[in-house]
Amino acid sequence: MAALVGNEGSKMNGGTRKSLKKLICAGIIILAIAGCATEARATTVTTLYEFLPEQSTVVRTGGFGGTYESYTIEGQFQLTVDFDTSVASFDQVDATLSNGVSLGELFNMTELVGTVVSDTAIDFEGQTTDFPFDIHLGLAFVDDLVHLTGGFVENVPDGCGYELDAIAVPEPATLFLLAFGAVMMRKKR
């Protein structure tokens, strides 16, 4: 009886392995087809990044009382860079500060205009939504991560300044897709 149970267990395990292999092969085929379908847009890259909370903060300073508050950031953002037109944008920002404020709303990130300065740097400019305070953010690609810095100052008598200093990494699934895309691009050359 024990041998029979052991055999059944190994059959299930082998069946699970075969199903997993089929699923992975199907995924690779789908990615390859998608890569061929989007070949014309090979210079536009969209990546989902995850903030590292221990290395990502927004500092609020100023006001009549001399405020100094530091908040960590959790969440993610999607960045699209078109190297042909030298334009970049935050497509979506799903990140919050430790006080519950939306990072995307605070810095009006999806409305910022991004300019590709070099292969490793992008400048973003725009204005806040409630009052026209100028926002300036810089994004630097450093190895496999991005470093976001910048902020804005409320130009009113009791206004505060908001400084962003954050590190984000590509989500693991995005890293797999980028690596697969790089391999496919090398094979086409």
VEXDREN-2710 file (C-alpha; in Angstrom, 1 decimal):
% VEXDREN-2710
k/r/px/py/pz
1/MET/0.0/0.0/0.0
2/ALA/2.8/2.4/0.9
3/ALA/4.5/1.7/-2.5
4/LEU/1.2/2.5/-4.3
5/VAL/0.8/5.8/-2.5
6/GLY/4.4/6.6/-3.3
7/ASN/3.9/5.9/-7.0
8/GLU/0.7/8.0/-7.1
9/GLY/2.6/10.9/-5.5
10/SER/5.4/10.7/-8.1
11/LYS/2.9/10.5/-10.9
12/MET/1.2/13.7/-9.6
13/ASN/4.5/15.4/-9.2
14/GLY/5.6/14.4/-12.8
15/GLY/2.2/15.6/-14.1
16/THR/2.6/18.9/-12.3
17/ARG/6.1/19.3/-13.9
18/LYS/4.8/18.6/-17.4
19/SER/2.0/21.1/-16.9
20/LEU/4.5/23.7/-15.6
21/LYS/6.8/23.1/-18.6
22/LYS/3.9/23.5/-21.0
23/LEU/2.8/26.7/-19.3
24/ILE/6.4/28.1/-19.5
25/CYS/6.7/27.1/-23.2
26/ALA/3.4/28.7/-24.0
27/GLY/4.4/31.9/-22.1
28/ILE/7.7/32.1/-24.1
29/ILE/5.8/31.6/-27.4
30/ILE/3.4/34.4/-26.5
31/LEU/6.2/36.7/-25.5
32/ALA/8.0/35.9/-28.8
33/ILE/4.9/36.7/-30.8
34/ALA/4.3/39.9/-28.9
35/GLY/7.9/40.9/-29.5
36/CYS/7.5/40.4/-33.2
37/ALA/4.2/42.3/-33.3
38/THR/5.8/45.3/-31.5
39/GLU/9.1/45.3/-33.4
40/ALA/8.3/48.7/-34.9
41/ARG/8.3/50.2/-31.5
42/ALA/11.5/48.6/-30.3
43/THR/12.8/52.0/-29.1
44/THR/9.9/52.6/-26.7
45/VAL/10.3/50.8/-23.4
46/THR/7.7/50.5/-20.7
47/THR/8.8/49.3/-17.3
48/LEU/7.1/48.7/-14.0
49/TYR/9.2/49.8/-11.0
50/GLU/8.8/49.0/-7.3
51/PHE/9.9/51.6/-4.7
52/LEU/12.4/50.4/-2.0
53/PRO/10.7/51.9/1.2
54/GLU/13.9/51.8/3.2
55/GLN/15.6/54.0/0.6
56/SER/12.7/56.1/-0.6
57/THR/11.4/59.3/1.2
58/VAL/9.6/62.5/0.8
59/VAL/10.7/65.2/3.2
60/ARG/8.3/68.1/3.9
61/THR/9.9/71.3/5.3
62/GLY/9.0/74.9/6.0
63/GLY/5.8/76.5/7.1
64/PHE/5.5/79.0/9.9
65/GLY/6.3/76.4/12.5
66/GLY/9.5/75.2/10.8
67/THR/8.1/71.8/9.9
68/TYR/10.4/68.9/9.2
69/GLU/8.6/65.6/8.4
70/SER/10.0/62.6/6.6
71/TYR/7.8/59.9/5.0
72/THR/8.7/56.6/3.4
73/ILE/7.3/55.6/0.1
74/GLU/5.7/52.2/-0.8
75/GLY/4.2/51.2/-4.1
76/GLN/5.1/51.2/-7.7
77/PHE/5.1/53.3/-10.9
78/GLN/5.1/52.6/-14.6
79/LEU/7.6/54.5/-16.7
80/THR/7.5/54.7/-20.5
81/VAL/10.5/56.0/-22.4
82/ASP/10.5/56.7/-26.2
83/PHE/14.1/57.1/-27.2
84/ASP/13.3/58.1/-30.8
85/THR/11.3/61.2/-29.6
86/SER/13.3/61.7/-26.4
87/VAL/10.0/61.7/-24.4
88/ALA/9.2/59.9/-21.2
89/SER/6.1/59.7/-19.0
90/PHE/4.8/58.2/-15.8
91/ASP/1.9/56.1/-17.1
92/GLN/0.6/55.2/-13.7
93/VAL/1.7/55.8/-10.1
94/ASP/0.3/53.5/-7.4
95/ALA/2.5/54.6/-4.4
96/THR/1.7/56.2/-1.1
97/LEU/3.7/58.0/1.6
98/SER/3.7/56.6/5.1
99/ASN/1.1/59.3/6.1
100/GLY/-1.3/58.0/3.5
101/VAL/-0.8/60.7/0.9
102/SER/-0.6/59.6/-2.8
103/LEU/2.8/60.2/-4.2
104/GLY/1.4/60.5/-7.7
105/GLU/-1.1/63.1/-6.7
106/LEU/1.3/65.1/-4.5
107/PHE/3.8/65.5/-7.4
108/ASN/1.1/65.3/-10.2
109/MET/3.4/62.7/-11.8
110/THR/1.2/61.4/-14.6
111/GLU/1.0/65.0/-15.9
112/LEU/4.7/65.8/-15.8
113/VAL/6.5/66.2/-19.1
114/GLY/9.6/64.1/-19.4
115/THR/12.6/64.8/-21.6
116/VAL/15.3/62.2/-22.2
117/VAL/18.5/64.0/-21.5
118/SER/20.8/61.0/-22.1
119/ASP/20.7/57.2/-22.0
120/THR/20.9/57.4/-18.2
121/ALA/18.9/60.6/-17.3
122/ILE/15.4/62.0/-17.7
123/ASP/14.1/65.4/-16.5
124/PHE/10.5/65.8/-15.6
125/GLU/8.8/69.2/-15.3
126/GLY/5.2/70.3/-14.6
127/GLN/3.0/72.0/-12.0
128/THR/1.0/70.9/-9.0
129/THR/-2.8/70.6/-9.4
130/ASP/-4.2/72.9/-6.8
131/PHE/-1.9/75.9/-7.3
132/PRO/0.7/76.4/-10.0
133/PHE/3.8/75.5/-8.1
134/ASP/6.6/74.3/-10.4
135/ILE/7.7/70.7/-10.0
136/HIS/11.1/69.5/-11.1
137/LEU/12.1/65.8/-10.9
138/GLY/15.2/64.0/-12.2
139/LEU/15.4/60.3/-12.9
140/ALA/18.7/58.5/-13.2
141/PHE/19.2/54.9/-14.4
142/VAL/21.9/53.4/-12.2
143/ASP/22.6/49.7/-13.0
144/ASP/19.3/47.9/-12.5
145/LEU/17.5/50.6/-10.6
146/VAL/16.3/54.1/-10.9
147/HIS/17.0/57.1/-8.6
148/LEU/14.2/59.8/-8.5
149/THR/15.1/63.2/-7.0
150/GLY/13.6/66.6/-7.0
151/GLY/10.5/68.4/-5.7
152/PHE/8.7/71.7/-5.4
153/VAL/8.2/74.6/-3.0
154/GLU/4.9/76.2/-2.3
155/ASN/5.5/79.9/-3.1
156/VAL/3.2/81.3/-0.4
157/PRO/4.1/82.9/3.0
158/ASP/3.4/79.7/5.0
159/GLY/4.3/77.3/2.2
160/CYS/6.2/74.1/2.5
161/GLY/8.8/72.4/0.4
162/TYR/8.6/68.8/-0.7
163/GLU/11.8/66.9/-1.6
164/LEU/11.7/63.4/-3.2
165/ASP/14.6/61.1/-2.9
166/ALA/13.7/57.5/-3.9
167/ILE/15.2/54.3/-5.3
168/ALA/13.1/51.8/-7.3
169/VAL/13.8/48.5/-9.0
170/PRO/12.1/46.8/-11.9
171/GLU/9.5/44.3/-10.7
172/PRO/10.7/40.7/-11.0
173/ALA/8.3/39.9/-13.9
174/THR/9.5/43.0/-15.7
175/LEU/13.1/41.9/-15.3
176/PHE/12.3/38.6/-16.9
177/LEU/10.5/40.3/-19.8
178/LEU/13.4/42.8/-20.3
179/ALA/16.0/40.0/-20.3
180/PHE/13.9/37.9/-22.7
181/GLY/13.5/41.0/-25.0
182/ALA/17.2/41.6/-25.0
183/VAL/17.9/38.0/-26.0
184/MET/15.4/38.3/-28.8
185/MET/16.9/41.6/-30.0
186/ARG/20.4/40.1/-30.1
187/LYS/19.1/37.1/-32.2
188/LYS/17.6/39.5/-34.8
189/ARG/20.9/41.3/-35.3
END
